[in-house]
């Protein structure tokens, strides 16, 4: 099953600090919501995330999306919340997403271990990166070397600013063989 990745990262690839986003950029959150929810009314989008990403969400589950959590420790009882599925591996998440009725798009939304696995996967068709154009103190990172070695920049958005942080919405596609 084809999927995309969506992430915001600092210059050196930082994506989180103490299980939270290390910046507050409302326009980035709006961008994330728009990308991950945009689909026809008779379709659904799927977001795949790890346990820590799930735990960091201010609202669970993310509305208007099927939430798939990859975790060996989360109890399947969270599925009772509706629009939530729990699996044990990234491959199982892709398999589960392929069986969801009327899926339009699938997005990997974090964390770092899933990003690394997804970036190396042959079914990744696009990466949406909000580049935070500054060093930001983080304890979790996106492996930017994989992006550089396997993907090409196809859309570089204009530079925006919020609270002294410059950022740009960019898109990458895999290299063509």
C-alpha positions as MATLAB code, in Angstrom:
seq = 'XXXXXXXXXXXXXXXXXXXXXXXXXXXXXXXXXXXXXXXXXXXXXXXXXXXXXXXXXXXXXXXXXXXXXXXXXXXXXXXXXXXXXXXXXXXXXXXXXXXXXXXXXXXXXXXXXXXXXXXXXXXXXXXXXXXXXXXXXXXXXXXXXXXXXXXXXXXXXXXXXXXXXXXXXXXXXXXXX';
ca = [
       0.000    0.000    0.000;
       1.364    3.400   -0.991;
       1.762    6.002    1.739;
       3.197    9.448    2.422;
       5.149   10.829    5.352;
       4.363   14.135    7.022;
       6.758   15.721    9.516;
       8.116   19.021   10.790;
      11.826   19.126   11.579;
      14.551   21.559   12.499;
      17.706   22.161   10.434;
      19.477   19.160   11.920;
      16.392   16.934   11.735;
      15.034   17.460   15.254;
      11.365   16.466   15.541;
      10.659   16.394   19.261;
      11.739   17.150   22.797;
      10.350   15.423   25.905;
       7.603   13.782   23.818;
       6.247   17.056   22.483;
       6.836   19.395   19.566;
       9.622   21.835   20.480;
       7.879   24.699   18.661;
       4.387   26.140   18.451;
       3.578   27.092   14.871;
      -0.213   27.234   14.367;
       0.132   27.373   10.573;
       2.113   24.106   10.622;
      -0.620   22.391   12.654;
      -3.209   23.723   10.186;
      -1.076   22.432    7.290;
      -0.813   18.994    8.964;
      -4.577   18.844    9.482;
      -5.333   19.934    5.916;
      -2.960   17.423    4.335;
      -4.055   14.493    6.503;
      -7.818   15.123    6.319;
      -8.249   16.241    2.701;
     -10.254   13.609    0.839;
     -13.709   13.187   -0.714;
     -16.569   12.836    1.766;
     -17.087    9.166    0.870;
     -13.423    8.326    1.604;
     -11.179    8.233    4.685;
      -7.513    8.957    5.288;
      -5.373    6.846    7.591;
      -2.643    8.130    9.928;
      -0.057    5.662   11.230;
       1.857    6.516   14.395;
       3.913    4.996   17.146;
       2.940    4.801   20.807;
       4.785    7.950   21.908;
       3.224    9.981   19.115;
      -0.201    8.680   20.163;
       0.504    9.593   23.793;
       1.625   13.104   22.799;
      -1.593   13.938   20.941;
      -3.669   16.599   22.692;
      -6.856   15.089   21.222;
      -7.287   11.350   20.767;
      -8.071   10.027   18.276;
      -7.244   12.532   15.558;
     -10.693   13.370   14.166;
     -11.773   12.631   10.595;
      -8.948   10.074   10.181;
      -8.508    6.395   10.907;
      -5.739    6.252   13.565;
      -3.440    3.221   13.475;
      -1.051    2.902   16.412;
       2.047    0.720   16.116;
       2.854   -0.521   19.616;
       3.743   -3.662   21.497;
       2.486   -2.176   24.770;
      -0.744   -0.277   24.081;
      -3.775   -2.322   24.963;
      -6.213   -2.913   22.108;
      -8.967   -1.516   24.356;
      -8.142    1.965   22.955;
      -9.853    0.728   19.795;
     -13.145    1.245   21.657;
     -12.655    5.008   21.150;
     -13.580    4.481   17.498;
     -11.439    5.128   14.427;
      -8.455    3.574   16.275;
      -6.641    0.353   15.425;
      -3.629   -1.102   17.265;
      -1.012   -3.243   15.519;
       2.423   -4.557   16.459;
       4.511   -3.553   13.403;
       4.735   -1.046   10.581;
       4.058   -3.798    8.012;
       0.952   -4.799    9.986;
      -0.155   -1.144    9.935;
       0.144   -1.021    6.140;
      -1.723   -4.313    5.877;
      -4.491   -3.024    8.168;
      -4.697    0.268    6.222;
      -5.119   -1.666    2.974;
      -8.199   -3.347    4.438;
      -9.919   -0.165    5.649;
     -12.974    0.537    3.490;
     -12.664    3.491    1.066;
      -9.175    4.688    2.007;
      -7.967    7.692    0.031;
      -4.501    8.346    1.536;
      -2.231    6.873    4.183;
       0.195    9.048    6.178;
       2.984    8.137    8.583;
       2.991   10.864   11.262;
       5.734    9.714   13.671;
       7.737    8.939   15.620;
      11.354    8.583   14.719;
      11.485    4.774   14.502;
       8.462    4.664   12.180;
       9.850    7.521   10.107;
      13.119    5.663    9.637;
      11.350    2.475    8.590;
       8.927    4.367    6.336;
      11.680    6.382    4.620;
      13.370    3.139    3.564;
      10.134    1.516    2.376;
       9.518    1.186   -1.368;
       5.847    2.192   -0.997;
       6.634    5.707    0.265;
       5.440    7.987   -2.538;
       5.837   11.437   -0.973;
       7.272   13.263    2.020;
       5.756   16.489    3.308;
       8.336   18.284    5.448;
       7.864   21.540    7.266;
      11.470   22.689    7.491;
      12.085   24.765   10.613;
      15.014   26.889    9.429;
      16.865   27.004   12.738;
      18.706   24.801   15.198;
      16.203   23.677   17.853;
      17.134   21.649   20.933;
      15.584   18.187   20.397;
      15.994   14.653   21.705;
      14.344   12.846   18.765;
      15.435   13.144   15.126;
      14.362   12.438   11.568;
      17.189   10.722    9.648;
      17.727   13.497    7.095;
      20.534   11.505    5.466;
      17.953    8.979    4.216;
      15.844   11.813    2.797;
      18.902   13.269    1.047;
      20.046    9.892   -0.313;
      16.676    8.617   -1.583;
      14.367   11.569   -2.254;
      14.363   14.706   -4.374;
      12.854   18.082   -3.510;
       9.856   18.614   -5.807;
       8.194   21.606   -4.148;
       9.900   24.232   -2.025;
       7.424   26.532   -0.356;
       8.045   30.158    0.451;
       9.570   31.053    3.795;
       7.069   31.948    6.506;
       7.722   33.167   10.049;
       6.099   32.735   13.450;
       7.533   33.903   16.789;
      10.993   34.286   15.275;
      10.987   30.840   13.650;
      11.291   30.751    9.884;
       9.805   27.693    8.204;
       8.873   26.401    4.761;
       6.480   23.705    3.564;
       8.348   21.372    1.187;
       7.572   18.160   -0.665;
       9.889   15.348   -1.709;
       9.395   12.420   -4.069;
      11.494    9.252   -4.258;
      14.272    9.177   -6.847;
      13.167    7.485  -10.038;
      15.177    4.352  -10.842;
];
